Amino acid sequence: MSAPKKLNRRDAIKATAAASTIALASQITPIAYATAKEGWIKLFNGKNLDGWHINPEKIGHGTGGQWAVEKGTIAGQQDPPGSGNGGILLTDKKFGDFELKIGMKPDWGVCSGLFLRGNDRGACFQMMVDYHDAGNVGHIYGEGTTGFNTRTFDINGKYDGKELTGLMTDKHKAAKDVGLIYSCTPEEFVSAWKVNEWNMATVKVQGEFPKITTWVNDLKVCEFDGESSTAANYDKEKIKGILGTSGSIAVQVHGGTGWPKGAKCRWKDISIRPL
């Protein structure tokens, strides 16, 4: 058997670096490694609100709302609770084309929203998180722009006394009648939604006049094409003039008396992949 080959200094440095990389990789979970490899960026560190800000000036919903990190989640409510004063929490960074994943757990009765390409004045493409009677979760609304609305059904609560036990739907419409390419059925949404638990939303936004697709717990909820949508009040050029082609990700506490005193909307596991 031949004697082991001696490494020169350069080879030794390479070998040490390789060993360190292997050791570090062994300490990273497969999910975290895959997430980093695939280009996903965490927007919330689970500890504080670094990288986020509230609306700097008063908007229609209020001066900003009250935001705190609670057990690794972002919790939003009116400020002070029940006052009618809401607002939005926005990422400092702006994004144009992207795929976003976000966990959400709204208390029943709140009117919240996930803002896409948003600005500090509260304008955006909004994925509705109107978690109340006559509400909707997952369809697209033109917040602060033209007010176009693409919901194909409303949600209403089933109650055991005062406790929410399930969801019902009404005011059903076809996708084409609200300017969508596609919408899930009300029955599919009710089956996919987890009452009183965490739900995961995924949103993909692409294009100058964006194509927006939303999923909740892997159910495709809707597909909106900003290039050709026939939604009532939709004006692609006007909206582009207001929003541009990039903006912040934001979450909302709706202003006004409809938000129950002390109710919160919670968010976690927020990550984005620029496209």
ROKEMAR-432993 format. One record per residue (C-alpha): x negated, y, z; residue number from 1; residue in three letters. Coordinates in pm, 1 decimal. Each point is the difference from the previous one (the first is absolute). Layout:
N
R/X/Y/Z/NUM/ALA
...
This chain:
275
R/0.0/0.0/0.0/1/MET
R/-138.0/334.8/-98.4/2/SER
R/-63.9/273.1/257.5/3/ALA
R/274.3/263.8/44.0/4/PRO
R/-41.4/296.0/-229.1/5/LYS
R/-110.5/315.7/180.4/6/LYS
R/210.6/310.9/-55.2/7/LEU
R/-160.1/328.9/-87.1/8/ASN
R/119.2/312.8/181.1/9/ARG
R/257.1/91.5/-266.8/10/ARG
R/148.1/-351.7/-4.4/11/ASP
R/9.8/-4.2/377.3/12/ALA
R/197.3/326.6/8.1/13/ILE
R/247.6/-139.0/-256.8/14/LYS
R/41.1/-320.9/198.1/15/ALA
R/61.2/192.3/322.0/16/THR
R/257.5/224.2/-167.7/17/ALA
R/179.3/-299.2/-150.4/18/ALA
R/12.3/-173.3/337.0/19/ALA
R/139.8/313.9/161.0/20/SER
R/269.8/26.2/-268.2/21/THR
R/102.7/-360.4/54.7/22/ILE
R/10.8/52.3/375.8/23/ALA
R/211.7/314.4/-38.3/24/LEU
R/238.4/-167.8/-243.9/25/ALA
R/53.2/-283.2/245.5/26/SER
R/133.2/253.2/250.1/27/GLN
R/256.7/149.7/-241.2/28/ILE
R/341.6/-160.8/-22.3/29/THR
R/95.7/-136.2/-343.8/30/PRO
R/286.9/249.6/-22.3/31/ILE
R/-219.4/299.6/83.3/32/ALA
R/-268.5/-117.5/-244.8/33/TYR
R/255.4/-48.4/-277.6/34/ALA
R/157.7/337.4/71.9/35/THR
R/-332.8/181.9/-28.0/36/ALA
R/-99.5/-197.5/-308.4/37/LYS
R/324.7/80.2/-179.8/38/GLU
R/-35.8/375.0/56.6/39/GLY
R/252.1/54.3/278.3/40/TRP
R/-58.1/299.7/229.2/41/ILE
R/147.2/24.9/349.3/42/LYS
R/186.3/327.3/49.7/43/LEU
R/70.0/-51.0/371.9/44/PHE
R/-264.7/-124.4/242.7/45/ASN
R/246.8/-108.1/267.7/46/GLY
R/-160.9/227.1/260.9/47/LYS
R/65.3/363.8/-89.3/48/ASN
R/132.1/222.1/-277.2/49/LEU
R/-334.4/85.1/-156.0/50/ASP
R/55.8/59.6/-371.0/51/GLY
R/358.8/116.4/48.7/52/TRP
R/168.2/337.0/60.6/53/HIS
R/351.1/132.3/54.0/54/ILE
R/156.0/254.3/-234.3/55/ASN
R/-198.6/320.2/71.2/56/PRO
R/300.0/229.5/-41.4/57/GLU
R/366.6/-44.8/81.7/58/LYS
R/192.4/-188.2/-269.3/59/ILE
R/365.0/-91.1/-33.5/60/GLY
R/-31.8/-281.5/254.0/61/HIS
R/-185.5/205.9/260.2/62/GLY
R/-343.1/90.6/130.6/63/THR
R/-145.4/-350.1/-15.8/64/GLY
R/165.1/-239.5/240.6/65/GLY
R/-167.8/-191.0/280.0/66/GLN
R/-257.4/-264.5/-93.5/67/TRP
R/-198.5/-235.6/223.2/68/ALA
R/-197.7/-322.9/-21.6/69/VAL
R/178.2/-264.5/206.8/70/GLU
R/-146.5/-350.9/26.0/71/LYS
R/-173.9/26.5/-335.1/72/GLY
R/295.3/155.5/-182.6/73/THR
R/95.9/349.8/-114.6/74/ILE
R/322.1/99.7/176.8/75/ALA
R/197.3/303.2/-115.1/76/GLY
R/298.0/176.0/156.2/77/GLN
R/152.2/346.4/22.0/78/GLN
R/-186.5/262.6/202.5/79/ASP
R/128.0/17.3/266.4/80/PRO
R/218.4/-313.5/-22.4/81/PRO
R/352.3/80.2/-110.2/82/GLY
R/-82.2/360.7/-86.2/83/SER
R/55.3/-29.0/-375.3/84/GLY
R/-361.3/102.8/-65.8/85/ASN
R/-170.2/-246.0/-234.2/86/GLY
R/-270.3/3.9/-263.2/87/GLY
R/-253.7/-215.6/-179.3/88/ILE
R/-338.7/-157.2/69.7/89/LEU
R/-224.9/-0.7/-307.4/90/LEU
R/-332.1/-150.3/-100.9/91/THR
R/-277.3/252.5/-47.4/92/ASP
R/-106.3/-183.1/-315.4/93/LYS
R/208.5/13.7/-315.1/94/LYS
R/71.3/-285.4/-237.1/95/PHE
R/131.4/-21.7/-354.7/96/GLY
R/35.2/-359.6/-120.0/97/ASP
R/-5.1/-255.6/279.5/98/PHE
R/144.3/-303.8/170.0/99/GLU
R/100.2/50.0/363.9/100/LEU
R/86.6/-242.1/279.3/101/LYS
R/163.3/117.5/322.4/102/ILE
R/176.7/-164.5/291.9/103/GLY
R/314.6/174.6/120.8/104/MET
R/230.9/-40.4/296.7/105/LYS
R/268.6/269.7/17.1/106/PRO
R/237.7/16.6/293.5/107/ASP
R/357.1/-29.5/-120.1/108/TRP
R/152.1/340.1/-64.4/109/GLY
R/-311.9/182.8/-118.5/110/VAL
R/-36.7/166.3/-339.8/111/CYS
R/-363.4/-35.5/-101.8/112/SER
R/-189.0/-43.2/-323.6/113/GLY
R/-326.1/-99.9/-165.2/114/LEU
R/-131.1/292.3/-207.0/115/PHE
R/-197.0/-65.5/-319.8/116/LEU
R/-206.5/271.6/-172.7/117/ARG
R/122.0/232.4/274.6/118/GLY
R/-105.6/354.4/80.6/119/ASN
R/-14.4/209.0/317.3/120/ASP
R/333.6/161.0/-85.1/121/ARG
R/176.4/-336.2/24.3/122/GLY
R/59.6/-64.1/-370.8/123/ALA
R/-66.9/-350.3/-132.7/124/CYS
R/129.6/-314.2/-158.8/125/PHE
R/153.4/-163.8/306.2/126/GLN
R/62.6/-365.6/71.5/127/MET
R/304.9/34.8/220.4/128/MET
R/-9.0/-140.1/352.5/129/VAL
R/348.2/123.1/89.8/130/ASP
R/66.2/-262.9/264.1/131/TYR
R/352.4/88.1/103.8/132/HIS
R/359.2/-43.8/-110.8/133/ASP
R/42.0/116.0/-361.0/134/ALA
R/-378.4/-14.2/-35.2/135/GLY
R/-248.4/-175.5/-224.6/136/ASN
R/-348.3/-150.8/25.6/137/VAL
R/-224.1/-49.4/-301.8/138/GLY
R/146.1/209.5/-280.8/139/HIS
R/-146.3/325.6/-135.3/140/ILE
R/112.4/355.5/73.2/141/TYR
R/-128.0/336.9/-126.6/142/GLY
R/-75.8/169.2/333.7/143/GLU
R/-51.0/374.8/-25.4/144/GLY
R/12.2/-6.8/-379.8/145/THR
R/325.1/-63.4/-186.8/146/THR
R/171.8/-226.6/251.8/147/GLY
R/44.1/-289.1/-243.2/148/PHE
R/111.8/-321.7/168.3/149/ASN
R/-32.0/-357.9/-125.8/150/THR
R/169.9/-206.5/271.6/151/ARG
R/208.7/-288.2/-131.6/152/THR
R/164.9/-71.0/335.0/153/PHE
R/38.2/136.6/350.5/154/ASP
R/-78.5/-192.3/317.0/155/ILE
R/223.5/-10.1/307.2/156/ASN
R/-51.1/-164.7/334.2/157/GLY
R/160.3/-306.5/154.2/158/LYS
R/32.2/41.7/374.1/159/TYR
R/47.1/-211.3/311.3/160/ASP
R/135.2/274.2/220.7/161/GLY
R/-260.1/271.7/-50.3/162/LYS
R/-281.3/-235.2/-108.6/163/GLU
R/-93.1/-32.5/-365.8/164/LEU
R/13.3/-366.1/-103.0/165/THR
R/-5.9/17.7/-380.4/166/GLY
R/67.3/202.9/-313.0/167/LEU
R/285.9/32.8/-247.0/168/MET
R/9.3/194.8/-327.9/169/THR
R/246.3/198.1/-205.6/170/ASP
R/23.4/257.2/-284.2/171/LYS
R/-167.1/-243.9/-237.6/172/HIS
R/-128.1/130.3/-334.6/173/LYS
R/-190.1/-144.9/-293.5/174/ALA
R/-368.9/90.1/-40.9/175/ALA
R/57.0/164.9/-338.9/176/LYS
R/271.8/222.7/145.6/177/ASP
R/-243.4/163.2/246.1/178/VAL
R/-295.9/28.1/-239.8/179/GLY
R/-195.1/-308.9/105.1/180/LEU
R/-156.2/-271.9/-211.1/181/ILE
R/73.0/-253.6/273.1/182/TYR
R/157.8/-32.7/342.3/183/SER
R/37.6/-298.2/229.8/184/CYS
R/351.3/-103.3/94.4/185/THR
R/146.2/108.1/333.8/186/PRO
R/12.2/-364.5/105.0/187/GLU
R/-371.1/-45.9/-72.4/188/GLU
R/-90.6/305.4/206.9/189/PHE
R/207.1/-104.5/300.4/190/VAL
R/-158.4/-344.8/-11.6/191/SER
R/-355.9/139.8/-21.9/192/ALA
R/29.6/271.7/267.3/193/TRP
R/-99.0/-98.3/355.4/194/LYS
R/231.4/173.3/247.6/195/VAL
R/-174.3/132.4/313.1/196/ASN
R/-339.2/-122.6/-128.9/197/GLU
R/-290.2/129.5/-206.8/198/TRP
R/47.8/13.2/-375.5/199/ASN
R/-276.8/43.5/-257.4/200/MET
R/45.0/238.9/-291.7/201/ALA
R/-216.2/-4.7/-312.2/202/THR
R/13.1/283.6/-252.6/203/VAL
R/-176.8/39.0/-333.6/204/LYS
R/-21.7/344.4/-163.2/205/VAL
R/-151.5/49.4/-346.7/206/GLN
R/11.4/261.3/-272.5/207/GLY
R/33.8/371.5/-69.7/208/GLU
R/376.2/-37.0/32.2/209/PHE
R/-34.9/-287.4/238.0/210/PRO
R/133.8/-347.2/-22.7/211/LYS
R/81.2/-92.8/360.3/212/ILE
R/72.0/-353.6/116.2/213/THR
R/93.8/-86.8/357.9/214/THR
R/6.2/-326.6/191.2/215/TRP
R/119.9/-84.2/351.1/216/VAL
R/-131.6/-324.5/147.7/217/ASN
R/-96.2/-115.0/-351.9/218/ASP
R/348.1/69.5/-136.9/219/LEU
R/-17.2/232.3/-298.7/220/LYS
R/248.1/271.0/94.7/221/VAL
R/-15.3/237.7/-294.2/222/CYS
R/-191.6/112.0/-306.4/223/GLU
R/15.9/364.3/-106.7/224/PHE
R/-152.3/137.1/-321.4/225/ASP
R/-67.7/371.9/27.0/226/GLY
R/-68.4/25.2/-372.5/227/GLU
R/348.4/-104.8/-107.9/228/SER
R/232.1/-3.8/302.2/229/SER
R/355.1/118.3/-55.4/230/THR
R/68.6/56.6/371.5/231/ALA
R/236.1/289.5/65.3/232/ALA
R/-191.4/325.0/68.5/233/ASN
R/-332.9/-158.2/-96.2/234/TYR
R/-226.1/248.1/-185.2/235/ASP
R/-345.6/-143.9/-54.6/236/LYS
R/-166.9/324.5/-110.9/237/GLU
R/141.1/200.3/289.8/238/LYS
R/-106.7/-264.6/250.7/239/ILE
R/-348.7/-20.8/-148.3/240/LYS
R/-23.6/377.7/31.6/241/GLY
R/77.7/-27.9/370.6/242/ILE
R/-203.1/-309.3/88.5/243/LEU
R/-271.6/-24.5/-262.3/244/GLY
R/-132.3/-350.6/-55.2/245/THR
R/-140.8/-73.0/346.8/246/SER
R/83.7/67.6/361.3/247/GLY
R/0.9/-125.3/354.9/248/SER
R/159.6/-308.7/146.8/249/ILE
R/235.0/117.5/274.8/250/ALA
R/257.6/-127.9/247.6/251/VAL
R/301.3/199.5/110.2/252/GLN
R/209.2/94.2/298.8/253/VAL
R/319.5/150.9/-139.7/254/HIS
R/115.4/325.9/153.4/255/GLY
R/353.5/67.6/123.0/256/GLY
R/247.0/-154.1/238.5/257/THR
R/27.9/-340.6/-167.5/258/GLY
R/-320.0/-139.0/156.3/259/TRP
R/89.6/-174.8/330.3/260/PRO
R/-168.9/150.0/305.8/261/LYS
R/-309.5/-202.3/88.5/262/GLY
R/14.9/-218.9/-312.7/263/ALA
R/-323.7/-58.8/-189.8/264/LYS
R/-125.3/-130.5/-330.0/265/CYS
R/-321.2/-201.6/30.5/266/ARG
R/-264.3/-75.9/-263.2/267/TRP
R/-310.1/-223.3/-4.7/268/LYS
R/-238.1/-199.7/-220.7/269/ASP
R/-24.7/283.2/-253.2/270/ILE
R/-238.5/-60.2/-289.0/271/SER
R/-33.7/129.4/-355.1/272/ILE
R/-173.9/-113.9/-316.6/273/ARG
R/-63.9/270.8/-260.8/274/PRO
R/80.1/-119.9/-351.2/275/LEU
